[in-house]
Amino acid sequence: PSEEICTLANKLEWKYEMINGHLYKRLYNKFSCLLKGGVTIMVNFKEDERLNKLNHSCAHLMAQAVKHLYSNAKFWVGPVVESGFYYDIDLGDKTLTEEDLPAIEKEMKKIIKDGKRIVRHEISKEEALEMFKDDPYKIDLISRMDDESTTISCYTQGDFTDLCRGPHMETVKSCKYFKLLKVSGAYWKNDKNNKMLQRIYGVCFTNEEDLNNYLQELEDAKNRDHRKIGKDLKIFMTNDLVGKGLPMYLPNGYIIFEELEKYIKGKERKIGYKHVLTPPLGNVELYKTSGHWDHYKDDMFPVMHMDDEEYVLRPMNCPHHMLIYKNEIHSYRDLPIRIGELGHDFRYEASGAVCGLERVRAMCQNDAHLFVRLDQVGEEFAKVVNLILDVYKDFHFDNYTFRLSLRGKEKEKYFDDDEMWDKAENMLRKVLTDLKLDFYEAEDEAAFYGPKLDVQIKSAIGHDVTLSTCQLDFLLPERFDLSYIDEHGEKQRPVVLHRAILGTFDRFTAFILEETKGALPLWLSPTQICVIPVNNSYHLEYAKEVENLLKNKGIRVNLDDREEKVGYRMRESVINKIPYTVIIGNKEQESNTISYRKHGSNETINVTIEEFISKLTNEIKNYK
């Protein structure tokens, strides 16, 4: 902050606040009102000095409590992380569960009440080896300190001492506002060939209000988790018998899939894209030609040997599209050629990394490849950016940034052509500058064949997700010997733009579910209307008429004629996040109207069926 803001901050108050899963430090006035035009600084536990010390000290406090409860406990490391701290512990045959955490917390509070000071000691390597001679984990750490003259620091609080660089708080009393969050397994040194240790996560704040705000954010994030929403709303399922990372879309989920498909294909066709369908596997030679084999084979599924050929499930669509372009002779007048596909691709993600729809092994990509002349790169790149912005407007996305992803210093990871890289990077940089877009540059984020624009967007639970991308490629046209005939009858090499707007449908669906908490916009919702007759004996026939009128207009409607109380059925409609609930009773039947309640509102509105249908079609048309 500027000097003026710093001066102002001395008179006012900084408060910690959780926003989208991230901790922020915000400036408030004495009435706890966020200053208009004031300063918001994003911080995390590792970067904020006081929070870092506090969480580091709380990690040792937790370890001391665990040692009191489990005398055989041995400790590996307990670092501060962006969201608090953790400690890796060897408890022998004991496996902790979250039911064990309250007992550890209770012991931690006893230690805090005792109020021991935290004291730093500096000892020699020889003294450290003697002090921790019965602890193989500490011996391993100490032994890897090469210099015999190294001074080693450790911290003591009461009956507990551990190796640590520090710094720490002066007393355990500072760790008053803490919470243990979860327990999981972690291999020693992150090596799956080593023993599995117990990892306990926790968090500590300077005051109770910040702790409670953080815990509330965690609870909100848990309720937004797309895996929970997907199960509750019957959108997708997984089963280990099918395989990890292979989600299956249920009827509700497939409606979302189809609506996204119609939406993005419609957008693309309006601006000249033509869609193709290519097989989800290919000959190994295809990927050797493209260069993906050398750079990507470890992320592919194993090779399948058939007759005298070798096949792999494809991890991307671009090699297929190169051959579609090459299938015909093209004139300079034909370009740009825009080939789009909803391509099914497969990547062998590590089993520990797969997560619902967010990270999968089988995915459907909203992919496209634009074959352009060199003089068309700027214009076509700008059109891709405008398409991204148009889509984000429809989905009401505003928390995103543009990243220019460049080659890193380890050049062996990338195609070896410095001139090509300089040309491509400068070209994209110029287009972004000409478009007056705010962007930042990131090294070592490019594709192996060229730089790219990545649109980074914050999910509702704080994940930094690459949603859309556009990549500039001079390499694959060379590899596949692509050409077009220029105005002089000479062969020229096209440039390729690789782009994805929605990314993968799978990750996009996960993102949208978390963003909306499952309350999808009307046009995307699997069931758009729930019709509830108050009494089946009197109102069912009219309710069916309303249902048919809505269906005939292409609206997805469910008639809930179960013999349950009206209140129960209305609550079910709310729980299922159905955008509109229509109630049919005496008044509606007699006046040939309907009464509806919008999800999230307690107001009941009575209108004619024609007015209601007009309202719905307008909302659907405008992606509301």
C-alpha positions as CSV (number, residue, x, y, z in Angstrom):
1,P,0.0,0.0,0.0
2,S,1.0,3.6,-0.5
3,E,2.4,5.7,2.4
4,E,-1.0,7.4,2.8
5,I,-2.8,4.1,3.1
6,C,-0.2,2.9,5.6
7,T,-0.7,6.0,7.7
8,L,-4.5,5.5,7.5
9,A,-4.1,1.9,8.5
10,N,-2.5,3.0,11.8
11,K,-5.8,4.8,12.7
12,L,-8.1,2.1,11.4
13,E,-8.1,-1.7,11.5
14,W,-6.9,-4.6,9.3
15,K,-9.2,-7.7,9.4
16,Y,-8.7,-11.1,8.0
17,E,-11.5,-12.3,5.9
18,M,-12.1,-15.5,3.8
19,I,-13.1,-14.9,0.2
20,N,-13.6,-17.8,-2.2
21,G,-11.4,-20.1,-0.1
22,H,-8.5,-17.6,0.2
23,L,-7.5,-15.5,3.2
24,Y,-7.5,-11.7,2.6
25,K,-6.4,-8.8,4.8
26,R,-8.8,-5.9,4.3
27,L,-8.9,-2.4,5.7
28,Y,-12.0,-1.4,7.7
29,N,-13.0,1.9,9.5
30,K,-14.1,2.0,13.1
31,F,-17.7,0.9,12.1
32,S,-16.3,-2.3,10.5
33,C,-17.3,-1.1,7.1
34,L,-15.1,-2.0,4.2
35,L,-13.6,1.3,3.0
36,K,-14.8,2.3,-0.4
37,G,-11.9,2.2,-2.9
38,G,-9.7,0.9,-0.1
39,V,-7.1,-1.8,-0.1
40,T,-7.5,-5.5,-0.2
41,I,-4.3,-7.6,0.2
42,M,-4.4,-11.3,-0.4
43,V,-2.2,-13.2,2.1
44,N,-1.6,-16.8,3.1
45,F,-0.4,-18.5,6.2
46,K,3.1,-19.0,4.8
47,E,3.5,-15.4,3.7
48,D,2.0,-13.6,6.7
49,E,4.8,-13.4,9.3
50,R,2.6,-13.6,12.4
51,L,0.3,-16.2,11.0
52,N,3.3,-18.2,9.9
53,K,4.8,-18.2,13.4
54,L,1.5,-18.9,15.0
55,N,0.7,-21.9,12.8
56,H,4.3,-23.2,13.2
57,S,4.0,-23.0,16.9
58,C,0.5,-24.7,16.8
59,A,2.0,-27.6,14.8
60,H,4.4,-28.3,17.7
61,L,1.6,-27.9,20.2
62,M,-0.4,-30.5,18.4
63,A,2.7,-32.8,18.2
64,Q,3.2,-32.4,22.0
65,A,-0.5,-33.3,22.6
66,V,-0.2,-36.4,20.3
67,K,2.9,-37.5,22.2
68,H,1.0,-37.2,25.5
69,L,-1.8,-39.4,24.1
70,Y,0.4,-41.8,22.1
71,S,3.7,-42.3,23.8
72,N,5.2,-44.3,20.9
73,A,4.6,-41.4,18.4
74,K,7.5,-40.3,16.2
75,F,7.4,-37.2,14.1
76,W,8.6,-36.5,10.6
77,V,7.9,-32.8,9.5
78,G,5.3,-30.3,10.5
79,P,5.4,-27.3,8.0
80,V,3.2,-24.3,7.6
81,V,1.2,-24.5,4.4
82,E,-1.0,-22.0,2.6
83,S,-4.1,-23.0,4.6
84,G,-2.6,-23.7,8.1
85,F,-0.2,-26.5,9.1
86,Y,0.2,-30.2,9.2
87,Y,2.3,-32.8,10.9
88,D,3.4,-36.2,9.6
89,I,3.4,-38.8,12.4
90,D,4.3,-42.5,12.8
91,L,1.9,-44.0,15.3
92,G,2.9,-47.6,14.7
93,D,-0.2,-49.8,14.3
94,K,-2.6,-47.0,15.3
95,T,-4.7,-45.5,12.5
96,L,-6.2,-42.1,13.4
97,T,-9.7,-41.1,12.3
98,E,-11.4,-37.7,12.6
99,E,-13.2,-39.1,15.7
100,D,-9.7,-39.0,17.4
101,L,-9.2,-35.3,16.7
102,P,-11.4,-33.9,19.6
103,A,-9.3,-35.8,22.2
104,I,-6.1,-34.3,20.7
105,E,-7.7,-30.8,20.7
106,K,-8.6,-31.3,24.4
107,E,-5.1,-32.2,25.3
108,M,-3.8,-29.2,23.3
109,K,-6.0,-26.9,25.4
110,K,-4.6,-28.4,28.6
111,I,-1.1,-27.6,27.4
112,I,-2.1,-24.0,26.5
113,K,-3.6,-23.6,30.0
114,D,-0.3,-24.7,31.5
115,G,1.3,-21.8,29.5
116,K,4.8,-23.1,29.0
117,R,7.3,-20.8,27.2
118,I,8.7,-21.9,23.8
119,V,12.4,-21.9,24.1
120,R,15.0,-22.0,21.2
121,H,18.2,-24.1,21.6
122,E,21.2,-24.3,19.3
123,I,23.1,-27.6,19.4
124,S,25.8,-29.3,17.4
125,K,25.1,-32.1,14.9
126,E,26.7,-34.5,17.3
127,E,24.5,-33.4,20.2
128,A,21.4,-33.6,17.9
129,L,22.2,-37.2,16.9
130,E,22.5,-38.1,20.6
131,M,19.4,-36.3,21.6
132,F,17.2,-38.0,18.9
133,K,19.1,-41.3,18.8
134,D,15.9,-43.3,19.2
135,D,14.0,-41.5,16.5
136,P,14.8,-42.7,12.9
137,Y,13.0,-39.9,11.3
138,K,15.0,-37.2,13.1
139,I,18.2,-39.1,12.6
140,D,17.5,-39.1,8.8
141,L,17.0,-35.4,8.8
142,I,20.1,-34.7,10.9
143,S,22.3,-37.1,8.9
144,R,21.5,-35.3,5.7
145,M,23.0,-32.1,7.1
146,D,26.4,-32.4,5.4
147,D,28.6,-30.1,7.5
148,E,29.6,-31.5,10.9
149,S,30.0,-27.9,12.2
150,T,26.4,-27.1,11.3
151,T,24.5,-25.5,14.2
152,I,21.1,-27.1,14.5
153,S,18.2,-25.3,16.2
154,C,15.4,-27.0,18.1
155,Y,12.5,-25.7,20.2
156,T,11.3,-26.9,23.6
157,Q,8.0,-26.3,25.3
158,G,7.6,-28.2,28.6
159,D,8.2,-31.9,28.0
160,F,8.4,-31.6,24.2
161,T,11.4,-30.8,22.0
162,D,11.6,-31.0,18.2
163,L,14.0,-29.9,15.5
164,C,13.0,-26.7,13.8
165,R,14.4,-23.7,12.1
166,G,11.6,-21.5,13.6
167,P,10.6,-18.9,14.3
168,H,8.0,-19.5,17.0
169,M,5.7,-17.6,19.3
170,E,7.1,-16.9,22.8
171,T,4.5,-19.1,24.6
172,V,2.0,-21.8,23.8
173,K,-0.7,-19.4,25.2
174,S,-0.6,-17.6,21.8
175,C,-2.1,-20.7,20.1
176,K,-5.5,-20.3,21.7
177,Y,-7.6,-20.1,18.6
178,F,-7.0,-23.3,16.7
179,K,-8.9,-26.2,15.0
180,L,-7.8,-29.6,13.8
181,L,-9.4,-30.1,10.4
182,K,-8.7,-33.6,9.1
183,V,-6.4,-36.6,9.1
184,S,-5.1,-38.5,6.1
185,G,-2.2,-40.8,5.1
186,A,1.1,-39.6,3.6
187,Y,4.0,-41.6,2.5
188,W,7.3,-40.8,4.3
189,K,9.2,-38.4,2.0
190,N,6.3,-38.6,-0.4
191,D,7.7,-41.9,-1.7
192,K,5.1,-44.6,-2.2
193,N,7.8,-47.2,-1.5
194,N,8.1,-45.9,2.1
195,K,6.0,-46.3,5.2
196,M,2.6,-44.6,5.3
197,L,2.5,-41.9,8.1
198,Q,-0.5,-40.2,9.6
199,R,-0.9,-36.5,8.5
200,I,-3.0,-34.3,10.8
201,Y,-4.0,-30.9,9.4
202,G,-4.9,-27.8,11.5
203,V,-5.2,-24.1,11.5
204,C,-4.6,-21.3,14.0
205,F,-5.6,-17.7,14.1
206,T,-5.0,-14.7,16.3
207,N,-8.6,-14.3,17.4
208,E,-11.8,-16.3,17.6
209,E,-13.7,-14.3,15.0
210,D,-11.1,-15.0,12.3
211,L,-11.1,-18.7,13.2
212,N,-14.9,-18.9,13.0
213,N,-15.0,-17.1,9.7
214,Y,-12.5,-19.5,8.3
215,L,-14.3,-22.5,9.5
216,Q,-17.5,-21.1,8.0
217,E,-15.8,-20.8,4.7
218,L,-14.6,-24.4,4.9
219,E,-18.1,-25.5,5.5
220,D,-19.4,-23.5,2.6
221,A,-16.6,-25.0,0.4
222,K,-17.7,-28.5,1.5
223,N,-21.3,-27.8,0.6
224,R,-20.1,-26.4,-2.8
225,D,-18.0,-29.5,-3.6
226,H,-19.2,-30.7,-7.0
227,R,-18.8,-34.3,-5.9
228,K,-21.4,-33.9,-3.1
229,I,-23.7,-31.8,-5.4
230,G,-23.2,-34.3,-8.2
231,K,-24.3,-37.1,-5.9
232,D,-27.2,-35.2,-4.3
233,L,-28.6,-34.1,-7.7
234,K,-27.9,-37.4,-9.4
235,I,-25.7,-35.8,-12.0
236,F,-22.8,-38.3,-12.2
237,M,-21.4,-41.3,-10.4
238,T,-18.2,-43.3,-10.2
239,N,-17.5,-46.9,-9.5
240,D,-14.2,-48.6,-9.0
241,L,-15.4,-51.5,-11.0
242,V,-15.5,-49.2,-14.0
243,G,-12.2,-47.5,-13.0
244,K,-10.8,-44.5,-11.2
245,G,-11.2,-41.2,-13.0
246,L,-13.9,-42.6,-15.3
247,P,-17.1,-40.8,-14.3
248,M,-20.5,-41.8,-15.7
249,Y,-23.1,-39.2,-16.4
250,L,-26.6,-40.0,-15.1
251,P,-29.7,-38.8,-17.0
252,N,-29.6,-35.4,-15.2
253,G,-25.9,-35.0,-16.0
254,Y,-26.3,-36.0,-19.6
255,I,-28.9,-33.2,-20.1
256,I,-26.3,-30.7,-18.8
257,F,-23.8,-32.3,-21.3
258,E,-26.2,-32.0,-24.2
259,E,-27.1,-28.4,-23.4
260,L,-23.5,-27.4,-23.2
261,E,-22.9,-29.1,-26.5
262,K,-25.8,-27.3,-28.2
263,Y,-24.7,-24.0,-26.7
264,I,-21.0,-24.0,-27.7
265,K,-21.6,-25.6,-31.2
266,G,-24.2,-22.9,-31.8
267,K,-21.8,-20.1,-30.9
268,E,-19.0,-21.6,-33.0
269,R,-21.2,-22.2,-36.1
270,K,-22.3,-18.6,-36.1
271,I,-18.6,-17.5,-36.6
272,G,-17.7,-20.1,-39.2
273,Y,-16.6,-23.2,-37.4
274,K,-17.2,-26.6,-39.1
275,H,-17.4,-29.7,-36.8
276,V,-15.9,-33.1,-37.3
277,L,-15.8,-36.4,-35.6
278,T,-12.6,-38.4,-35.3
279,P,-11.8,-41.7,-33.5
280,P,-10.6,-41.6,-29.8
281,L,-7.5,-43.6,-30.5
282,G,-4.6,-43.5,-33.0
283,N,-1.5,-45.2,-34.2
284,V,1.6,-44.6,-32.2
285,E,3.2,-43.3,-35.4
286,L,0.7,-40.5,-35.5
287,Y,1.9,-39.1,-32.1
288,K,5.6,-39.7,-33.1
289,T,4.9,-37.5,-36.1
290,S,3.3,-34.8,-34.1
291,G,6.0,-34.9,-31.4
292,H,3.5,-35.7,-28.6
293,W,5.1,-39.1,-28.2
294,D,8.4,-37.7,-27.0
295,H,6.8,-35.1,-24.7
296,Y,3.6,-36.8,-23.5
297,K,3.9,-40.6,-23.6
298,D,4.2,-40.9,-19.8
299,D,0.7,-39.3,-19.6
300,M,-0.9,-41.7,-22.1
301,F,-2.5,-45.0,-21.5
302,P,-0.3,-48.0,-22.4
303,V,0.1,-49.1,-26.0
304,M,-2.2,-51.7,-27.5
305,H,-0.6,-54.1,-29.9
306,M,-2.9,-55.2,-32.7
307,D,-1.7,-57.3,-35.6
308,D,1.5,-55.5,-36.6
309,E,0.4,-52.1,-35.4
310,E,0.5,-50.2,-32.1
311,Y,-2.4,-48.0,-30.9
312,V,-3.0,-45.7,-28.0
313,L,-6.0,-43.9,-26.6
314,R,-5.5,-40.4,-27.7
315,P,-4.7,-37.7,-25.2
316,M,-5.6,-34.8,-27.6
317,N,-7.2,-34.2,-31.0
318,C,-4.8,-32.0,-32.8
319,P,-2.9,-34.7,-34.8
320,H,-6.2,-36.0,-36.2
321,H,-7.2,-32.5,-37.3
322,M,-3.9,-31.9,-39.0
323,L,-4.6,-34.9,-41.2
324,I,-8.2,-33.6,-41.9
325,Y,-6.7,-30.4,-43.2
326,K,-4.1,-32.2,-45.2
327,N,-6.8,-34.3,-46.9
328,E,-7.5,-31.6,-49.4
329,I,-5.5,-29.0,-51.3
330,H,-6.3,-25.5,-50.0
331,S,-6.0,-22.1,-51.6
332,Y,-5.1,-18.9,-49.6
333,R,-8.7,-17.8,-50.3
334,D,-10.0,-20.8,-48.2
335,L,-8.2,-19.7,-45.1
336,P,-9.0,-19.4,-42.2
337,I,-10.3,-22.9,-41.9
338,R,-11.8,-23.5,-38.4
339,I,-12.3,-27.2,-37.4
340,G,-14.1,-27.9,-34.2
341,E,-14.8,-31.2,-32.3
342,L,-16.2,-32.4,-29.0
343,G,-13.3,-34.8,-28.8
344,H,-13.2,-37.7,-26.3
345,D,-9.6,-37.9,-25.0
346,F,-7.8,-40.1,-22.4
347,R,-5.0,-39.2,-20.1
348,Y,-3.4,-41.5,-17.4
349,E,-3.7,-39.2,-14.4
350,A,-2.2,-40.5,-11.2
351,S,-4.9,-42.3,-9.1
352,G,-4.3,-39.8,-6.2
353,A,-4.9,-36.8,-8.5
354,V,-8.3,-37.9,-10.0
355,C,-11.1,-35.9,-8.4
356,G,-14.8,-36.2,-9.5
357,L,-15.3,-34.4,-12.7
358,E,-12.5,-31.9,-12.1
359,R,-9.6,-34.2,-12.9
360,V,-10.5,-37.4,-14.9
361,R,-8.9,-40.0,-17.1
362,A,-11.6,-39.8,-19.8
363,M,-12.8,-36.4,-20.9
364,C,-14.7,-34.5,-23.6
365,Q,-12.9,-31.5,-24.9
366,N,-14.4,-28.4,-26.5
367,D,-11.6,-28.4,-29.0
368,A,-10.9,-26.6,-32.2
369,H,-8.0,-25.9,-34.6
370,L,-7.8,-22.8,-36.8
371,F,-5.6,-23.0,-39.9
372,V,-4.6,-19.5,-40.8
373,R,-2.2,-17.5,-43.0
374,L,0.5,-15.6,-41.1
375,D,-1.3,-12.3,-41.8
376,Q,-4.5,-13.6,-40.2
377,V,-3.0,-14.6,-36.9
378,G,-3.9,-11.4,-35.1
379,E,-7.4,-11.2,-36.3
380,E,-8.2,-14.8,-35.6
381,F,-6.6,-14.7,-32.2
382,A,-8.7,-11.6,-31.4
383,K,-11.9,-13.5,-32.5
384,V,-11.0,-16.4,-30.1
385,V,-10.6,-13.9,-27.3
386,N,-13.9,-12.3,-28.1
387,L,-15.6,-15.7,-28.2
388,I,-14.2,-16.4,-24.7
389,L,-15.5,-13.1,-23.4
390,D,-18.9,-13.6,-25.0
391,V,-19.2,-17.1,-23.3
392,Y,-18.1,-15.7,-20.0
393,K,-20.8,-13.0,-20.2
394,D,-23.5,-15.6,-20.7
395,F,-22.3,-17.6,-17.7
396,H,-21.8,-14.4,-15.6
397,F,-18.1,-15.1,-15.0
398,D,-16.1,-12.0,-13.9
399,N,-13.3,-13.3,-11.6
400,Y,-10.7,-14.3,-14.2
401,T,-7.3,-13.2,-15.5
402,F,-5.4,-13.6,-18.7
403,R,-2.0,-15.4,-18.6
404,L,0.5,-15.4,-21.4
405,S,2.2,-18.8,-20.9
406,L,5.7,-18.8,-22.2
407,R,8.6,-21.2,-22.6
408,G,10.7,-21.8,-19.5
409,K,14.5,-21.8,-19.0
410,E,14.6,-25.6,-19.3
411,K,14.5,-25.5,-23.1
412,E,14.8,-29.3,-23.5
413,K,11.2,-29.6,-22.5
414,Y,10.2,-27.7,-25.6
415,F,10.6,-27.9,-29.3
416,D,14.1,-26.7,-30.1
417,D,13.7,-23.6,-32.3
418,D,14.6,-20.3,-30.6
419,E,13.6,-18.2,-33.6
420,M,10.2,-19.8,-33.8
421,W,9.6,-19.3,-30.0
422,D,10.6,-15.6,-30.1
423,K,8.4,-15.0,-33.1
424,A,5.4,-16.8,-31.6
425,E,5.7,-15.2,-28.1
426,N,6.1,-11.7,-29.5
427,M,3.1,-12.2,-31.8
428,L,0.8,-13.2,-29.0
429,R,2.1,-10.4,-26.7
430,K,1.4,-7.9,-29.4
431,V,-2.1,-9.1,-30.0
432,L,-3.0,-9.0,-26.3
433,T,-1.5,-5.5,-26.0
434,D,-3.4,-4.3,-29.1
435,L,-6.6,-5.7,-27.6
436,K,-5.8,-3.7,-24.4
437,L,-6.2,-6.7,-22.2
438,D,-4.7,-6.9,-18.8
439,F,-2.5,-9.9,-18.7
440,Y,0.5,-11.3,-16.9
441,E,3.3,-13.5,-18.2
442,A,4.3,-16.9,-16.8
443,E,7.4,-18.9,-17.8
444,D,7.4,-22.6,-18.1
445,E,3.6,-22.8,-18.8
446,A,3.7,-23.1,-22.6
447,A,2.8,-26.1,-24.6
448,F,5.8,-28.0,-26.0
449,Y,5.1,-26.6,-29.5
450,G,4.3,-23.0,-28.7
451,P,3.2,-20.2,-26.4
452,K,-0.5,-19.8,-25.4
453,L,-3.0,-17.6,-23.7
454,D,-4.6,-19.2,-20.7
455,V,-7.6,-17.8,-18.9
456,Q,-7.3,-18.4,-15.2
457,I,-10.5,-18.3,-13.2
458,K,-11.1,-18.7,-9.5
459,S,-13.6,-21.4,-8.6
460,A,-16.1,-20.8,-5.8
461,I,-14.0,-23.0,-3.5
462,G,-10.8,-21.1,-4.3
463,H,-9.2,-23.4,-6.9
464,D,-7.2,-21.6,-9.6
465,V,-8.5,-23.3,-12.8
466,T,-7.4,-22.9,-16.4
467,L,-10.8,-22.7,-18.2
468,S,-10.0,-21.5,-21.7
469,T,-6.9,-21.5,-23.8
470,C,-5.6,-20.5,-27.2
471,Q,-2.2,-21.8,-28.4
472,L,-0.1,-20.6,-31.3
473,D,1.7,-23.3,-33.2
474,F,4.2,-23.2,-36.0
475,L,5.5,-26.7,-35.3
476,L,2.7,-29.1,-36.2
477,P,2.1,-27.6,-39.6
478,E,5.8,-28.3,-40.2
479,R,5.7,-31.8,-38.8
480,F,2.7,-32.8,-40.9
481,D,4.0,-30.8,-44.0
482,L,0.8,-28.8,-44.2
483,S,0.5,-26.2,-47.0
484,Y,-1.8,-23.9,-48.9
485,I,-1.4,-22.3,-52.4
486,D,-0.8,-18.6,-52.3
487,E,-1.9,-16.0,-54.8
488,H,1.3,-16.7,-56.8
489,G,0.7,-20.4,-57.1
490,E,3.4,-21.2,-54.5
491,K,3.1,-23.5,-51.5
492,Q,3.1,-21.8,-48.1
493,R,2.9,-23.1,-44.6
494,P,-0.2,-22.2,-42.5
495,V,-0.1,-21.4,-38.8
496,V,-2.4,-23.2,-36.4
497,L,-4.3,-21.9,-33.5
498,H,-5.3,-24.5,-31.0
499,R,-8.2,-23.3,-28.8
500,A,-10.7,-24.6,-26.2
501,I,-13.4,-22.3,-24.8
502,L,-15.2,-24.4,-22.2
503,G,-12.1,-26.6,-21.8
504,T,-13.3,-30.1,-21.0
505,F,-17.1,-30.5,-20.4
506,D,-16.2,-32.5,-17.3
507,R,-14.2,-29.8,-15.6
508,F,-16.6,-27.1,-16.8
509,T,-19.5,-29.0,-15.3
510,A,-17.6,-29.3,-12.0
511,F,-16.9,-25.6,-12.0
512,I,-20.5,-24.6,-12.7
513,L,-21.9,-26.9,-10.0
514,E,-19.6,-25.3,-7.4
515,E,-20.2,-21.8,-8.7
516,T,-24.0,-22.1,-8.4
517,K,-24.1,-24.6,-5.5
518,G,-26.1,-26.8,-7.9
519,A,-28.7,-24.1,-8.5
520,L,-28.1,-24.0,-12.3
521,P,-29.5,-21.4,-14.5
522,L,-32.9,-22.2,-16.1
523,W,-31.5,-23.0,-19.5
524,L,-29.0,-25.5,-18.1
525,S,-31.0,-27.1,-15.4
526,P,-31.9,-30.8,-16.0
527,T,-35.5,-30.2,-14.6
528,Q,-36.6,-26.7,-15.2
529,I,-40.1,-26.8,-13.7
530,C,-41.7,-28.9,-11.0
531,V,-45.6,-28.9,-11.2
532,I,-47.3,-29.8,-7.9
533,P,-51.1,-30.3,-7.8
534,V,-52.4,-29.5,-4.3
535,N,-54.9,-32.3,-4.3
536,N,-54.7,-35.1,-6.9
537,S,-58.5,-35.8,-6.7
538,Y,-59.3,-32.2,-7.8
539,H,-56.3,-30.6,-9.4
540,L,-54.4,-33.4,-11.2
541,E,-56.1,-33.1,-14.5
542,Y,-55.4,-29.4,-14.8
543,A,-51.8,-30.0,-13.6
544,K,-51.4,-32.4,-16.5
545,E,-52.6,-29.8,-19.0
546,V,-50.1,-27.4,-17.6
547,E,-47.4,-30.0,-17.9
548,N,-48.2,-30.8,-21.5
549,L,-48.3,-27.1,-22.5
550,L,-44.8,-26.7,-21.0
551,K,-43.5,-29.8,-22.6
552,N,-44.8,-28.8,-26.0
553,K,-42.7,-25.6,-25.7
554,G,-39.6,-27.7,-25.1
555,I,-39.4,-27.0,-21.4
556,R,-38.2,-29.8,-19.2
557,V,-40.9,-30.4,-16.6
558,N,-41.6,-32.9,-13.8
559,L,-45.1,-33.5,-12.5
560,D,-44.9,-34.4,-8.8
561,D,-48.2,-36.1,-8.2
562,R,-47.1,-38.2,-5.2
563,E,-49.5,-38.7,-2.4
564,E,-47.5,-36.5,-0.1
565,K,-48.2,-33.2,1.6
566,V,-47.8,-30.1,-0.6
567,G,-45.2,-28.7,1.8
568,Y,-43.1,-31.8,1.6
569,R,-43.1,-31.8,-2.2
570,M,-42.2,-28.1,-2.3
571,R,-39.3,-28.7,0.0
572,E,-38.2,-31.6,-2.3
573,S,-38.3,-29.2,-5.2
574,V,-36.1,-26.8,-3.3
575,I,-33.6,-29.5,-2.3
576,N,-33.3,-30.6,-5.9
577,K,-32.5,-27.0,-6.9
578,I,-35.4,-26.9,-9.5
579,P,-35.5,-23.3,-10.8
580,Y,-39.3,-22.9,-10.7
581,T,-42.0,-24.7,-8.6
582,V,-45.6,-24.4,-10.0
583,I,-48.5,-24.9,-7.6
584,I,-51.9,-25.9,-8.9
585,G,-54.9,-25.4,-6.5
586,N,-58.5,-24.3,-6.6
587,K,-57.6,-20.6,-7.4
588,E,-55.4,-21.6,-10.3
589,Q,-57.8,-24.1,-11.7
590,E,-60.8,-21.8,-11.6
591,S,-58.9,-18.8,-13.1
592,N,-57.0,-20.9,-15.7
593,T,-53.7,-19.6,-14.2
594,I,-50.7,-21.0,-12.4
595,S,-48.8,-19.9,-9.3
596,Y,-45.0,-20.2,-9.2
597,R,-42.2,-19.8,-6.8
598,K,-38.6,-19.2,-8.0
599,H,-35.8,-21.1,-6.3
600,G,-34.3,-19.0,-3.6
601,S,-37.4,-16.9,-3.1
602,N,-40.4,-17.2,-0.8
603,E,-42.6,-15.1,-3.0
604,T,-45.5,-16.9,-4.8
605,I,-46.6,-15.2,-8.0
606,N,-49.8,-15.9,-9.9
607,V,-49.8,-15.4,-13.7
608,T,-51.5,-16.9,-16.8
609,I,-49.8,-19.9,-18.3
610,E,-49.1,-17.8,-21.5
611,E,-47.3,-15.2,-19.4
612,F,-45.3,-17.9,-17.6
613,I,-44.2,-19.6,-20.8
614,S,-43.2,-16.2,-22.3
615,K,-41.1,-15.5,-19.1
616,L,-39.4,-18.9,-19.3
617,T,-38.6,-18.8,-23.0
618,N,-37.1,-15.3,-22.6
619,E,-34.9,-16.5,-19.7
620,I,-33.7,-19.5,-21.6
621,K,-33.0,-17.4,-24.7
622,N,-30.9,-15.0,-22.7
623,Y,-29.1,-17.8,-20.7
624,K,-30.5,-16.8,-17.4
